[in-house]
Amino acid sequence: MIDGIVKEIIEKLSQNGVNPVYSGFDAVSVEKKNRGFFTVVSVGSFELQTPIYSEFTAFVPYKADIAISVTAPENYRMEKLYEYFSENVQPAVMKFSGINCLLRKISIKHDSNINRFILTANLSVSGMNRFERGSE
């Protein structure tokens, strides 16, 4: 279920022209990722709530904290990174369908190990997965 949420967010970002986008679950090192902009989607926390049952279907509500981290090219200015986020990533976030999404926090830090700025947007998302119940 968690992987499905991350994949949905990656798909929506890619459809809005944000590329490349990686899952926080992949094992690709930073050195092997794009030398320009690249984005990573990860899950900070995930909570399932009490299922709701109907005769043939089970609905399972969930809440999750998602981090979308955008890494800029080397020696890129911080204000340009924020501009990239505002023009490319933020519009895609606002288009997420099937999940309720609230942009809670944006932070920018410099990672001296890779000499790049990283902008991280923290989102609270909630939604509901639907499962068909098997006949007994």
N, C-alpha and C positions, 0 to 999 in steps of 0.2 A: 504494500500500500504506500509506504514512504517513497519507494523508488518510482512509483507511478506519479506521485505528486511532483517529484523532481523532474521526471521526463516531460510532464505536461508543461511545466514552467520553461524548461529548455526549449521545447517545441514552440511555445508562444514567443520567446525571445528571438529564436531563429527566424520565425515568420516575420518578425518586425525588423529584420536586417542585422541583429546582433549576432556576430559570428567571430570566432568560434566560441561555443559555449560548452563547458564541461560539467560533469556531475562531481560533486564533492566526494563521491564514493569511488571515483576512478583512481587508478594508481599511476597516472601519468605525472611525471615530475615537471616542475616549472621549466627546467631547461629544454624539455621536449615540447612545451606548449608554444603557441604563437609568439613571435618576437614583438608583434604590435599589441593591440588590445586583445585581451581574452577575458572571458567571464566564467565564473564558477558558481554553481548553485548548490547549496548545502542545507541540511536540516539541523537546527540547534536543539529543538525538542519536538516531541510528537505525543499527542494524547488522544486516545480513543474514548468516546463517550458511550453511554448506554445505548445499545441498539434499539431500534423501533421496528416491530414486526407487524407485517400484514399477512394475509393468508398465503400469498405466494412470494413475497419479497421481504428482505431484511434491509433496513437502512441503518448505516453506521456513521454517525456524526464524528468528526475529528477536528482537532485544532493543532496547528504546527507553527513553530517559529522558523522562518526561512531566512537565509542570508544569501544575498546576491552580491558577489565580490567582483569588481571590474578592475583588472590590472592594466595600467597604462604602459606604453613603451618606455624604454629607458630614457632618462633625462627629459621626461615630459612634464610640463607645468601643471600644477595642481588645479588651477582654474580651467584649463583645457579638459582635464579629466572630468570635472564636474559638468562642463558643457556637453561632453560626449554622453555622459549619463543622462542628462536632462533631455537631450535630443533623441537618444536611441533606446535606452533601457527603461526610463520612467514611463514613456508612452505605452510600451509593451506591458508593463506591470498594470497599468490602468485598464488594459483590455482583457485581463484574465477573466475567462468565463468559467462557470462551474464551481468557482471557489470565491469566497469573500476574502478580500485582501485589503490590509491596512498598512501603509508605509509608516513605520514607527520611528525609524532613526536612520540617519546617514552619517557616516564617519569616513574620514580620509586619513591614512597614515602612510608614512614612507617606510618601505622595507629596505633596510641598508644591505641585506644579504643579496638582493637581486637589483638594487639601485632603481627601484620603481615605486611609484605611488599606487596605492590600492584603495579604491572607494568601496565601502561595504554598506549596502542597504539592508536593513533588517525589516522583515515583513511579518505580520501576524496574519495567518490564513486560517480559514475554517471552511468546511465543506461537508459533503455527505456522500459516501459510497453506497451504491445499491447492489445488492446480491440477490439473485433468484434463489428461493428456497427449494430444496429437493423434495420430491414426494417420498413419503415414508411408508 
